[in-house]
Every structure is written in structure tokens, then in C-alpha cells.
Amino acid sequence: MEYTEGKILNLTLRKNNKERIDKKFLKKIYEHKWISMILVSLIVLSTINAMMIYNFFKILQNI
């Protein structure tokens, strides 16, 4: 009986610990939302830039 109680307690502690890690991660993102927005916009704009360059060279090759 003591063995199962210990295992159940360990499972609940692990679940609570995971929730704390998730909350800490979301809190960090919320605290640094400007940096997060800048990084996401940088990735999106660089992807758009790469696609435009690729299409431009494709057009040049067809001429």
C-alpha cells in the first residue's frame, strides 16, 4: 500500500512540475514580448525576401 501511495505522489509531483515549467516559459515570453515579436517578424521577412530573390532570378533565367 505504501508503495502505490509513493508512486501516485511522484506522478502528481511530476505533473505539477511540468505545469510550473510551462508557466515559467509562458511568463518569460510574456515578459519579453517585444523581443519575441521582433524575432518572429525577422524570420517572416527574411523568408519573404528569400522567396522574392528566388523568383527574381527565375524570371531573369527565362529572359
C-alpha positions in Angstrom: 0.0 0.0 0.0 2.8 2.4 0.8 4.5 1.6 -2.5 1.5 2.7 -4.5 0.9 5.8 -2.5 4.5 6.8 -3.1 4.1 6.2 -6.9 0.9 8.2 -7.0 2.6 11.1 -5.1 5.5 11.0 -7.5 3.2 11.2 -10.5 1.3 14.2 -9.2 4.6 15.9 -8.3 5.9 15.4 -11.9 2.6 16.7 -13.3 2.8 19.8 -11.1 6.5 20.4 -12.0 5.7 20.2 -15.7 2.9 22.8 -15.3 5.4 25.0 -13.5 7.9 24.8 -16.3 5.2 25.6 -18.9 4.1 28.6 -16.8 7.6 29.8 -16.4 8.2 29.5 -20.2 5.0 31.4 -21.0 5.9 34.1 -18.4 9.3 34.6 -20.0 7.7 35.0 -23.4 5.2 37.5 -22.0 7.9 39.5 -20.3 9.9 39.7 -23.4 7.1 40.0 -25.9 8.9 42.8 -27.9 11.9 40.6 -28.4 9.7 37.7 -29.4 7.8 39.9 -31.9 11.0 41.2 -33.4 12.4 37.7 -33.8 9.2 36.4 -35.4 8.9 39.3 -37.8 12.6 39.0 -38.7 12.1 35.3 -39.6 9.0 36.1 -41.6 10.5 39.0 -43.5 13.7 37.1 -44.3 11.6 34.2 -45.7 9.7 36.6 -47.9 12.9 38.2 -49.0 14.4 34.8 -50.0 11.3 33.9 -51.9 11.4 37.2 -53.8 15.0 36.8 -54.7 14.4 33.3 -55.9 11.5 34.4 -58.1 13.5 37.3 -59.5 16.4 35.0 -60.5 13.9 32.6 -62.0 12.5 35.4 -64.1 16.0 36.5 -65.2 16.8 33.0 -66.4 13.7 32.9 -68.5 14.5 36.1 -70.4 
